[in-house]
Amino acid sequence: MKKLVIVESPAKSKTIEKYLGDDYKVVSSKGHIRDLATSGKFGLGVDLENDFKPNYVAIKGKSKDINALKKLAKEADSVILATDPDREGEAISWHLFDTLKLAENNYDRVVFHEITKPVILEAIKNPRKIDYNLVKSQETRRILDRIIGFRLSKLMQSKTGGKSAGRVQSVALKLIVDKEREIEAFKEEEYWSITAKFMEFDADLEKYKNKKVEIKNESDADKILGTLSSKFVIDNIESKEKNKKGVMPFKTSTLQQTASSKLSFSSSKTMRVAQKLYEGMEIGSESVGLITYMRTDSERLSPIFIDETFKYIESEFGKEYVGHVKKQKGNANMQDAHEGIRPTSINRTPDSLKNYLNPDEFKLYSLIYYRALASLMAEAKVIATTISLLNNDYLFKATGSILKFDGYLKVYSRYEKNEDTLLPKLNEHDELKAEELVKEQHFTQPPARYSESSLIKELEKLGIGRPSTYSTIMDTIKARGYVKLEDKKFFPTDIGVETTDKLQEFFSDIVNVEYTANMEKDLDDIADNELDNIKVLHEFYDKFEPLVEDAFKNMEKKEAEPTGEKCPECGSELVIRNGRYGKFTACSNYPECKYVKKEEKPIIEVIDCPNCDGKIIERNTRKGKIFYGCSNYPKCKTAYWDKPIGEKCPDCGEMLVEKKDKIKCSSCKYTK
């Protein structure tokens, strides 16, 4: 073996190895190999008295993989670190470099944003060394999140019914709680509209003697109706050709938002499916990545892809459909480290891949493909017409539009509807007779609650979190029971409101939008070598820790909720307590009495059993550990330690399971 290439995922390693040939062996680290220990002061794994020096340990279960990588590295002439092209990937490369004890002159770092043969070969030709500024930025983020997460979570568990708190998740939760309070404080106001209904169209009352009409109640509406006749005179007809602005290529946030609204995908599902499309799939005799890297805040496209797509558009649709490269809107938080999300080749149409993709993969690939294609097509053209009608100095307006040239809608209309609203051919000064004049009561509406899509959009606008964190934020606040989703909208739970209020009482200077956004800016500056990471950590901790100590001392502890039952062992009151794994009923006389009531657990069905007609349900061992087994046990002994997702492993055919926020095989080493 001459050169060892280390990537993050097994699926990616198989694809890349086919491109590089016999001189290379490509293996996977299976993500991170090390993390902060849970030892030391407060269990942080960070030496607070020694400039926050981190104590890294092998992630549980990774020792065997690390030893295998060490053996392969010793046998290789050189090692190429080819982890993902972002700060997290850079950090993984550094952990590999440090753990495998690689020599400075005997390793290379390569990055690529798509997994296709030309791009991989080009990346191998242009190696660099590890960017330690990116590593420092990631390490600083990890230390900040560990300190805030551990200290605030411990506080919440001891003083409230909350399970955890975090640097970004708590700000996201605050946005949801604040929105709910806006809705609760909202006072609806009555207003009325008047519409003139003609045979072929409707017109709405807008002005009286060139002043906007506001109708507050039914009495006012009736007064206006009393002055109107059924005869209207056309005062003005205005038709304009307008360009319907096209779309930009996807970045992470807009992909998650659009997949939520158009495909009903959660943000975590979108990223899971996109990861599979990125890492590489078997397409006939070819193994290739289908999309570029899906964690990005850039909408930029490569010149090669642009040129290829312009030629494709002209060939498929005609020269008039060729558009131009749109300038992306820059913002202070955009890193622009790599391209927007696009297909690796415009010639791989969704229809040509349909037989190789499962339904979810096909839906998401189609969305990404047509969005990138539409972004380089001409704008649509619309004829917009407005008819103004007069009746006793009251001005009514009717609007309509006709699509003159479909442009980018030729391919994107399935995701962006454009329905024609036809108006009849009329002339100025024509007289028309209304068939009916209708009054209608309305009420102003409260602000809309956040959906996953709109919350991600708001977080991005405020500069909170990064592309790689949005789906984790959504999953965390749901998993902690701080919010519930109803009709795809976030509602804060009582415990979510309580947690937010307690954090605002003691940590309003830190758990807020401005401070969190500024911290993201500091992390960017560390990555750009414009700010010292140790200084950032000291400034944060010197402000944060006194607040924590004050909260532990002065935050009022929530009293345990009595159940009205007596303890069968000592006769004291039974109360509901909050533990690490949720609520439980126990004796109020703890620690003198350690009675805990065993609760009847509801049956939670996960998937159909793959081996019989039963259901895989959530179960518990005698020691309380959760596993997933068949409802037909002992007749069927199918069981998994981790939650099965109902998909089969492409390598061995066994069930895929959720494990530590990743999708893995229950049998072999495959990681999705």
Residue, then its C-alpha position, 0 to 999 in steps of 0.5 A: m500500500k502506497k497512500l492511505v486516504i481517510v474520509e468520514s463515511p464508508a459510503k464515500s470511501k467506496t466511491i472514491e476508491k474506485y476513482l483513485g486506483d491501486d496506488y491508494k487505499v481509501v478508508s473511513s473514520k466513521g465521523h469523529i474519533r475523539d471528543l471532550a472527556t467528561s472528567g475534571k471540574f464540572g465534568l467539562g473535559v476542559d482545564l478551566e485554570n489552564d487557558f481552557k486546555p481540552n482533554y480529548v478522549a476516544i469516543k466510546g466504541k471507537s478504540k477498535d477503529i482507531n487502532a485499525l487506522k493506526k495500523l494502516a497509517k504505519e503501513a502507508d507511505s503517506v496519509i491523505l486526510a480527506t474529511d468534509p470541507d468545513r470546520e467540523g471536517e477540518a477538526i476531524s482531520w486534525h484529530l486524525f493527525d494527532t491521534l495517528k501521530l502523523a509526521e508533518n512531512n508525511y501527510d496531506r489535507v485535501v478538500f472537495h465539494e462534490i464526489t465525481k472523478p474529475v473533482i477528486l483527482e483534481a483535489i488529490k493534485n492540489p493538497r494543502k496542510i491542516d488549517y489550524n485557524l479552522v480547527k481553533s474555531q471548531e474547538t472554541r465552539r465545542i468548548l463554549d457549547r460544552i460549558i454552557g450546555f453542561r452548566l445550564s443543563k445541570l442548573m435547569q435539572s436541579k431548579t426547574g422541570g427542564k432537561s437541558a439548555g444550550r448556547v443556540q437551542s435556548v435562543a431558538l426556544k426563546l424566539i418561539v416563546d416570545k412569538e407565543r406571547e405576541i399571539e397571546a397579547f394580540k387583540e383582533e380588530e374588526y374591519w369590513s370589505i366591499t366587493a363589486k361582483f361582475m359577470e367575469f371578474d370581481a373588483d374591491l373597494e380601495k379609495y374614496k376621493n383618492k383616499k384609502v377607505e377603512i371600514k371599521n364596522e358593519s354600520d360604516a359598510d352599510k352607509i357606503l353601500g347606501t351611496l353606491s349604485s349598480k352602475f360603474v364606469i371604467d376610469n383607467i386600464e393599465s397593462k404592464e409587462k413585468n419580469k417574474k424574478g427567478v430563483m437562486p440555487f439552494k443553500t442549506s437553509t433554503l433547501q431545508q425550508t423548501a423541502s419542508s414546505k414542498l415535500s413535507f420533509s423535516s430538516s433532519k430528514t432533508m439533511r439525511v437524504a442529502q447526505k446520501l445523495y452527496e456521498g455517492m451512489e451506484i448509478g448503473s456501472e458508475s459510482v458517483g456523488l449526485i449533488t455538491y456538499m449540502r452544508t453551505d451558506s453560499e449560492r455561488l455556482s462554479p463556472i464549469f457548471i454554469d457553462e455546462t448548464f447554459k449549453y444544456i438549456e439552449s439545447e433542450f429549450g432554446k436560446e431564449y430560455v438561457g438566463h444569466v448568473k444572478k448575484q447572490k445577496g451577501n450578508a455579514n455572516m456568510q462564509d462562502a466557503h464553497e458552492g451552493i447545492r447543485p447536481t454534479s452534472i446537469n445531464r443527470t436528469p431526475d428521470s434518468l436516475k429514477n430507477y436508482l433512487n428511493p422515493d425520498e431520494f428522487k424527490l429531493y434530488s429533483l428539487i435540487y436539480y430543477r432549482a439549480l437549472a431554473s436559477l440559470m434560466a431566463e426570467a418569466k414574463v407576465i402581463a399584469t393588468t389593473i382595471s380601475l372603476l368609479n362609482n359615486d367617487y368610490l374607486f374599485k380595482a380588479t387585477g389580473s395577470i397572464l403568463k406571456f413567457d414561462g422562462y424558468l417556470k418551464v422547469y420549476s412550475r411544479y414547485e412555484k405555481n403561476e395561475d393566470t387571472l384573466l380579465p375581459k377586454l374592456n375600454e376606458h369610459d365603458e359602463l358596467k353593471a355589477e350583478e351584486l355588491v357584497k360586504e364581508q366582515h374580517f378580523t386582523q390576524p395574530p402573528a403566525r407561529y414558527s414552522e421549522s421552515s420559518l424558524i430556520k429562516e429567522l435564525e439565519k437572518l439573525g445570524i444564529g447557528r450555522p448551516s450544519t446546526y439548523s436541523t440539530i436545533m430543531d431536533t433538540i428542542k423537540a426531543r427535550g419536550y420544550v415544544k410540540l408540533e401541531d399542523k407543522k407549527f411550533f407551540p411552546t410547552d409549559i416546561g419550555v416557557e418555564t425554562t425560557d423564563k428562568l434563563q431570562e431571569f438570570f442569563s438575559d445578557i447571554v441567552n439572547v439574539e445579539y450575544t449569540a450572533n456576536m459569538e458566531k461572528d467571533l468564531d468566524d473571526i477566529a477562523d480568519n485568524e483575526l481573533d484569539n480564541i483563548k481571549v474569546l473563551h476568557e471573556f465569555y467565562d469571566k462573564f458567564e460563571p458568576l451568573v451561573e453561581d448566582a443562579f444556583k444560589n438564588m434561583e427558586k427551586k420548583e416544588a415537586e408536584p404532588t400526585g394525591e397518592k401515598c407512598p406504599e412503603c412509608g406513607s408520605e406523599l408521592v410526587i412527580r419528579n424530573g429525571r435525566y430521562g423524563k418525569f417519574t413518580a417517587c416518594s417525597n421523603y427522599p432520601e430517607c425513602k427511595y420508593v419509585k413507582k413503576e409506571e405502565k409504559p404505553i406501547i410505542e410502535v416503531i416499524d413493521c417487523p421485517n421477519c413476521d407480521g408483528k410490530i417492532i416496539e420500544r421495550n425495556t430490559r430489566k435494568g431499564k435500558i431501551f431496546y426495540g423488539c418484536s411484539n410477537y416475542p418469544k415467537c419472533k426474537t427480532a430485536y435491535w439495541d438502536k431504533p430501526i428506521g425501516e430501511k435496509c443496509p445497501d452493503c449487507g441487507e440488514m436493518l439500518v438504525e439511528k445511533k448517536d444522531k447517525i444512521k448506521c447498520s445494525s450488523c456491519k460497519y456501514t454508516k449512512 
